[in-house]
Each structure stands twice: as C-alpha cells, then as structure tokens.
Amino acid sequence: MQPLKIYLDGQFVDEPDAKVSVFDHGLLYGDGVFEGIRFYNGRVFLLEEHLDRLYDSAKAILLTIPMERDELRAATLKTCRENGLRDGYIRLVVTRGKGDLGLNPNKCSKPTVFIIAATIELYPEKYYTEGLRVNTVPTQRVSPAALSPAIKSLNYLNNILAKIEGNLYGAQESIMLNAQGFVAECTADNLFLVKKNKVLTPHVSDGALGGITRRLMFELAREAGREILEANVTRYDLFVADELFCTGTGAEVVPITDVDGRKIGKGTVGPVTQEFIKNFRTRTQSGGTPIY
Ligand SMILES: Cc1ncc(COP(=O)(O)O)c(C=O)c1O
C-alpha cells in the first residue's frame, strides 16, 4: 500500500517522513489549534465553517496562521486529491511551531501547518441502530474562564481524562458536567435531548465546543419544522429524557440509549433521533466543496 501523502509546511511528504521537531510547542505544550473535517462522495463537508472556526481558534490564542484562507483551503483539497480519496477524514493542524524548552510562544518564530487526509474508522453501524451506553464522569469540563471550550486547541487532556473515566466503566462515550453541575458536552461530541417532542441542547456557555454538526442540527430542525432550545441541562434531565443523541464530525449523529445505568426512554432509538440521523445523512451526500 502507498504511504499517505501528508501536507507539511508547504510540501507533500510520505507519512513516514512527515515529522515535526521535538521542540514544537504543539507537542511540548499542546499549543496550537486544529480541525477535524469529513469528506463524503468527493466533496468536503462544511469546509468553510471549519475554516472559520480554525481561524477563530487561532485568533483567540494569538496564533497567526501563516497562510491565507484561500491557500489553506486549496492545500486541504489538494491533500485529499494527492491521496486519491473520495470519502474520509481530514485533520488540519496549526501549532505554535518550534521554540525552546520554555513555554513562551514569543520564541516560536514560525507556526507548523500540517494536513492529513485519511479514511476513518466509523462507529460500528450497530451504535446507530441500538445507541450508545454512556456515563457522566467526575472530570469537569474546563471552565470558560480558564480555557474557553470554544477554542478547538491541541490541549485535549481535559477530554482525554473524561474518556479514560468512561473507558473504566465500559462506556462508549462520557458526558462532562461543568462546575455548576450542568451538562456541558461529551468528550468529542455535543449532546441533545428530546422531551415531550421538544429538542434541547446545553448552552455553549455551559462549556461546550460550538460544534459544526451541532449548528447543522438547528438548520435541519428548522427545515423539519422543529425548534431546538438551548438550556441549562442537568443529569436528571438526561435520565428522564425520551431520547438522547450526540453529534460530531467523526461520530455524525449517534443515539444514546443508556446513561449511568438508566435506560433512556424505551431504551431504543426514538423517532426524533431517527429523523435527525436520516436528514443528516441526506445532507452529507448533497453539499460540500468539490475535491476533484
Ligand atoms: C470537545 C468537542 N465537542 C464537540 C465536538 C463536535 O464538534 P463538530 O461537530 O464541529 O465536530 C468536538 C469535535 O470536534 C469536540 O472535540
């Protein structure tokens, strides 16, 4: 099999040769930003939305991406082409670059940019038909006053600790609460609940990433004549919900049928969740920026 071609600082290199310095602050300190993007059917899905968020994340951490948006978009599409892919996942990463051993970013003269386009191992189909078993975990979502969860930074230790805690219980995802006890989000997904035909989701200000799939849910809801309300959501609200699902670029729209040992609704995938899954899948096959 041919090695993947990776875009690294302006060049395409074979995956075994795609290396960054051990002095790169993305590695030493998690100092950088990234995006995970899907492409379906030869088209990159919601590419402009991902570029918006990448530049916003970079601005929030005072990192200047050393490429104009048009150039970065072109490099992203070219990375898919170089690998001859039509369906897969793109990881677009900008780090603070190589510095010294201190954390001062002023010592990093040039950000590192790399782009990986690869196939992705999806959740098995049975999760979409049977739903996930998830746990709420002790690790709280980091406070927006400490590090805004709206920044998609390379610093994922908060989420990783929550993931480990879920793994210890054999859960397939973990739900994180904020310091006030309100539900924030899953480790890499946003959360939605359905109660008496109303759809609710935690406020982003309760500690969630402003998910691009989350935003699409508002659009799909409008098209289906539904409304999604943002609310302060508690664990209790999850336990007594009729339906629950989570959303993310990698996971897409996945039902949750068990939270902390409580069956959600009837313990099967509910009709509103099924409607969102169907409409989401239709959308992925129609829109997007052409790769070829
Ligand atoms: C912490 C976190 N929340 C939510 C999401 C879902 O966001 P999106 O739909 O933009 O992939 C992600 C995935 O990127 C994430 O890492």
Ligand as a Chemical Component Dictionary entry (heavy atoms), coordinates in Angstrom:
data_LIG
# 
_chem_comp.id                   LIG 
_chem_comp.type                 NON-POLYMER 
_chem_comp.pdbx_formal_charge   0 
_chem_comp.three_letter_code    LIG 
# 
loop_
_chem_comp_atom.comp_id 
_chem_comp_atom.atom_id 
_chem_comp_atom.alt_atom_id 
_chem_comp_atom.type_symbol 
_chem_comp_atom.charge 
_chem_comp_atom.model_Cartn_x 
_chem_comp_atom.model_Cartn_y 
_chem_comp_atom.model_Cartn_z 
_chem_comp_atom.pdbx_ordinal 
LIG C1 C1 C 0 -14.950 18.697 22.637 1  
LIG C2 C2 C 0 -15.755 18.573 21.397 2  
LIG N1 N1 N 0 -17.074 18.857 21.441 3  
LIG C3 C3 C 0 -17.852 18.751 20.349 4  
LIG C4 C4 C 0 -17.332 18.349 19.139 5  
LIG C5 C5 C 0 -18.213 18.289 17.918 6  
LIG O1 O1 O 0 -17.917 19.355 17.064 7  
LIG P1 P1 P 0 -18.049 19.245 15.483 8  
LIG O2 O2 O 0 -19.471 18.930 15.207 9  
LIG O3 O3 O 0 -17.638 20.560 14.972 10 
LIG O4 O4 O 0 -17.140 18.134 15.054 11 
LIG C6 C6 C 0 -15.969 18.023 19.046 12 
LIG C7 C7 C 0 -15.393 17.557 17.794 13 
LIG O5 O5 O 0 -14.728 18.238 17.113 14 
LIG C8 C8 C 0 -15.158 18.157 20.197 15 
LIG O6 O6 O 0 -13.860 17.879 20.151 16 
# 
loop_
_chem_comp_bond.comp_id 
_chem_comp_bond.atom_id_1 
_chem_comp_bond.atom_id_2 
_chem_comp_bond.value_order 
_chem_comp_bond.pdbx_ordinal 
LIG C1 C2 SING 1  
LIG C2 N1 SING 2  
LIG C2 C8 DOUB 3  
LIG N1 C3 DOUB 4  
LIG C3 C4 SING 5  
LIG C4 C5 SING 6  
LIG C4 C6 DOUB 7  
LIG C5 O1 SING 8  
LIG O1 P1 SING 9  
LIG P1 O2 DOUB 10 
LIG P1 O3 SING 11 
LIG P1 O4 SING 12 
LIG C6 C7 SING 13 
LIG C6 C8 SING 14 
LIG C7 O5 DOUB 15 
LIG C8 O6 SING 16 
# 
